[in-house]
Amino acid sequence: MEHWWVSTTHTRTNLNIITMQFTDYDADKIAAKLKQVEDFEAKYGENDMSKSWRKWCNSQEYRRREWLWRQNLAKANEELNNTIYHEERFI
C-alpha cells in the first residue's frame, strides 16, 4: 500500500514506510554521536548546537518530536509546492 506522501522507493533508517511511525535510531549510533559532541565540546567549548545535539542524544522523546517536526515540515513543503505548481500551470 502506497500513500501519496510516501514513496516506497525511498528508505530511511528511522521510518516505517507503511505506518509513518517513528522508530528510534540504533543505540550504538546515538552513543557515537554523543562521543562526537563530547570531543567537540572538549576542543571548542559548549555552544547552542552542541547543547542541542547533546539533548538529542540523551532524550528519546526529543528525537521523536524532532522527527515529527521534520515530517510535518516536509508535508507542508510538498503541499506548498503542489499549490504553487498548480497555480502557475493555470496562469
N, C-alpha and C positions, 0 to 999 in steps of 0.2 A: 504494500500500500504506500503510495507516494502522495505527500501533501504539497500544496503549492509553495510552501515556504521551505521545503526540504528537498534537496537533490540527493538521490541515493548514490550519485557518482562521487560525492564528497564524503570523506571520512574524517572524523575528529576523535581524539582520544577521550574526550570528556563529554561526548554527545551520543545519546541513544537515538538513532535516526528515526525510529518509528514514533516513540512517545515524547520526544523532546524533553527528556528528563536529565537533570544534572547527575553526572557520575564523577566522583572526585578523582583527582589525579593520583598516581602511584605515590606511596609514602616515600620511596627512595628518591623520586624526582623532587618532591617537596623538600626533603632533607638536604638534597644537593643545592637547591635554590637558597635555602636558609644559610647554608655554609658560604655560598657566594655573597650573600648580603653581609654576613659577619666579616668576611675578608674585606669587602669594600669599606665597611664602617671602620675597621681597624686601620685601614690605609688612609682613607679620606675623611673620616668622621661621619656622623649621622646627618642625614638630610631628609626632606619630605618624601622623596622617592624611596629611600631605603627604609623609612618607617612604614610606608605603605606595603612594601614587599615583605617586611617582617610580619606585619599584621596578616597579610595574605597567607604566609607560610604557617602561621600559628592558629588560624581560625578557619574551620571548615565552613561555618556559616558565612563568613566574609567571602570565601571563594564561591560559594553558591550564589550569594547576592551579586557578586561581580559577574558571574556567568549569566544570570538573569538580565542584568543591565546590558551586557553585550548582545544578548538575543533580542531584547526589545529595541536596542539601537539599530541592529541590522534590519529588523522588521519595519521600523519607521523609515529607514533609509530606502528600503525596497518600495514601500508604499509611496514615498515622495517621488522616487524615480519613475514609478509607473504613472503617477499623476502628471508629472512634467512631460513624460514621453507622449501620453495620450493627448494632452493639451496641444503640444507642438504638432502633432500629427494632423489635427483637425483645423489648424490655423491656416 
